[in-house]
Amino acid sequence: MRGMAKLADTELDVYPLCLGGNVFSWTADEATSFEILDAYAAAGGNFIDTADAYNGWLPGYEGGESETIIGNWMKARGNRDQMVIATKVGSLASRKGLSAENIALASADSLRRLQTDYIDLYYSHQDDQETPQEETLGAYDALVKAGKVRYLGASNFNSARLQEALDISEANGFAKYRVLQNEYNLMKRAEYEEGVRQVVAKEGMAHAPYFGLASGFLTGKYRPDSERIDSPRARGAVKMLDERGLAVLAAMDAVAANHGVPLSAVALAWLHAQPTIAAPIASARNLDQLAELLPMASLTLTDAELAELTRASEV
């Protein structure tokens, strides 16, 4: 079993698998979400990712429903101090952008829904090129100084904008982004590896990538002879069944058989072994899906296995 590890130079000790909260209130109702959260915590998990935008894109939803479920769960279990909670600002339709005013209002909303007085890790959900980064980072710094936010993260930033933000924080004495959350997995590597990873490494940041299972493709449930899968992400996953995708699945099948683990665990273990990666994010809409993720926490791939997976994903 891998132990807890610190996120970059923060004081946040986190489990090697970050549990994605995007499914809570979407494909998992509150009762099912509580079951998933209970099982994750029972396995030693403590790192939960959500956003104020979850799930405001759905008809009849306002946003913040995932935060509300997590807040209700922590209150019911009395375990707030044992959890590392990450949430985000900037993508909710009614709280769009990274202006100082919006960050102040959105953070207050998130704290209320999470039923807590501090957020462990607060991300910019996406870059906002309409707002000066000095304004955004000054607003975040105020939250950190007030004790409402412990650490800052950036999501969906390119290398130039991330470096600019870090330089602005350095010049002004503001709290810096310490964690990145961009898309990265065996099927989507170039954008991260050839770009922003260099900034993350140079600045001593950590990366908690999302879509670690490539919209479900790396679970192995999508095959050329598969019947239609009932999943909101099935259409995107099926498009990956090309020569490269089949090569990746074949390599993963061999590794999974060697270790007696699900393919999901193999994909996440490969991701965790990559430079700068602290804790991949993956979500589960039921206990069966969670059971396929948890073995990654104790799975160590050999150098040969890592090399073969890397090679197959470059086909």
Protein Blocks (a to p, Z undefined) as FASTA:
>chain_A
ZZdddehjbfbdcdfbdcdfklgoplpcfklmmmmmmmmmmnopabdcddfklcfkbghi
abhjlmmmmmmmmmmnopmmmpccdddehjamklgcjdfklmmmmmmmmmmmnopabdfb
acdfbacfkbcfklmmmmmmmmmmnopafbdcdehiafklmmmmmmmmmmnopacdfbdc
ddddfklmklmmmmmmmmmmmnopacddehklgnolmnopacfklccdddfklmmmmmmm
cfklmmmmmmmmmmmmmnopafklmmmmmmmmpghiabdcdddfbfklmmmmmmmmmccc
dfklmmmmmmmmmZZ
